[in-house]
Amino acid sequence: MKHWKYQEEDIVETRHREEYIRIYEKIFRDCNEVPWTIVPSDKNWYKNYCILHTIVKELSRYDIRYPHAY
């Protein structure tokens, strides 16, 4: 069961909720040319796996070669 961390500043931040939602929606509306990857964040190990998997998959598209060791 999840135990949420509570801080007094959270009350102040909830007053900005509508603004946050509006900005969040604007980002996805105006930045839709980049392929987005939705990353689940409820498990840290799985979040890290998804991020690294996406990076490795993207980098594999390029012909990257290591320099010769002398």
ZILINMO-V469115 format. One record per backbone hydrogen bond with DSSP energy under -0.5 kcal/mol. NH is the residue of the N-H (numbers start at 1). CO is the residue of the C=O. E is the energy in kcal/mol with one decimal. If there is no record, write none. Layout:
# ZILINMO-V469115
nh->NH co->CO e->E
nh->NH co->CO e->E
This chain:
# ZILINMO-V469115
nh->4 co->2 e->-0.6
nh->10 co->7 e->-1.7
nh->11 co->8 e->-1.2
nh->12 co->8 e->-0.7
nh->13 co->9 e->-2.3
nh->14 co->10 e->-1.9
nh->15 co->11 e->-0.6
nh->15 co->12 e->-1.0
nh->16 co->13 e->-1.8
nh->17 co->14 e->-1.2
nh->20 co->16 e->-2.5
nh->21 co->17 e->-2.5
nh->22 co->18 e->-2.3
nh->23 co->19 e->-2.5
nh->24 co->20 e->-2.7
nh->25 co->21 e->-2.5
nh->26 co->22 e->-2.0
nh->27 co->23 e->-2.4
nh->28 co->24 e->-1.8
nh->29 co->25 e->-1.9
nh->30 co->26 e->-3.0
nh->31 co->27 e->-1.7
nh->34 co->31 e->-0.5
nh->39 co->37 e->-0.6
nh->40 co->38 e->-0.6
nh->47 co->43 e->-2.6
nh->48 co->44 e->-2.7
nh->49 co->45 e->-2.1
nh->50 co->46 e->-2.6
nh->51 co->47 e->-2.2
nh->52 co->48 e->-2.6
nh->53 co->49 e->-2.9
nh->54 co->50 e->-2.1
nh->55 co->51 e->-2.1
nh->56 co->52 e->-2.9
nh->57 co->53 e->-2.5
nh->58 co->54 e->-2.2
nh->59 co->55 e->-2.8
nh->60 co->56 e->-1.8
nh->61 co->58 e->-1.2
nh->62 co->59 e->-1.7
nh->64 co->62 e->-1.6
